[in-house]
Amino acid sequence: VYRIKTTAHEAGQQAAGWGLAAWHNNDAKRNNYSSWACVHSGDEWPCDWTVSAGRTPGTYRISTNGHEAGGQPEGWGLAAWHGVPDGKRNDVSSWAAVHSGDDWPCDWTIVPGKQPNTWRILTVAHEAGKQPAGWGLSAWHAHGAERNDWSSKVAVHEGDHWPMDWVFERVQSSSTVQLAIAAADKRNTIAGKAERRAKPWATGGHIVGNVGTGLENSLTWNDVEVPAAGVYSLTFHYVTDQNREGYVSVNGEAAEQHAFPSTGVGNDKLGQKTVEARLEAGKNTIRMENGKGWAPDFDKLEVHGPKAAEGTVVEAGEEADDVASASASASASA
């Protein structure tokens, strides 16, 4: 997992250190399944990104990790399309976006940049989107790409002058799952009206529903055991046909509110919601509740991490597989 940041681009009047982002709120929403990409100054609005193996050897997918304040779901892939009317910037440039699913996100190549410890992010041809290969990801705070004083739109551009060198900073030591526990696991406490429900597609054959509309109707994972204290990513796999909220309490501490967007009609399509929490070495408890309304139905909890120190720069001398450390190798298919 990475923060992907700009370097200074004089011709584009782009400042260094602005983080790549995507939000599904306000002017950044492209449609129900897609958001425009941008860069933003500071630390609050830039997003974390997962880099994993692409469909073809030597390529990568760059996907959102979710951004609660920006309303951005997790798992939407970075893309650029030159054959889509609102995606074409001009004859030699396309606007960048993120998109849900597997068809419209693009594969990318990641190669060393011109500056030390930087990388170029280049398009792989996308037939449906009529996007040529080899166009470099960039951000400029001029030339019609200024979003506001603190933010720029992101595009891809042919050639070597307008694309940008990017800095990859590790924000998590590994995306390896430390453990995964089904919601219906017998070690969990399923309290009040919360109940197991048989679903053939669920982990272990059951989900847990009826969580919420009272604090007594709750789900607690009791044996969340990690080897060391630190900040971990908790990924809840869930289903809901409506936007709902869940309140997460770790080791009996005050519960924090989190939004769980709808996963679609039918209530059988899994979504993911990732939050960060500090866990202690050994066993921890993770409680899900909602005292006012319904929480979603839960399939399982995954624990990733622990999170590494902020600002660990991936050096350009490292192999490309090290940039995409979330994947076993670039030759693996997604």
Secondary structure by P-SEA (a helix, b strand, c coil): ccbbbbcccccccccccbbbbccccccccccccbbbbbcccccccbbbbbbbbcccccbbbbbbccccccccccbbbbbcccccccccccccbbbbbcccccccbbbbbbcccccccbbbbbbcccccccccccbbbbccccccccccccbbbbbcccccccbbbbbbbbcccccccccccccccccccccccbbbbbbcccccccccccccccccccccccccccccccbbbbbbbbcccccbbbbbbccccbbbbbbbccccccccbbbbbbbbbbbcccbbbbbbbbcccccccccccccccccccccccccccccccccccccccccccc
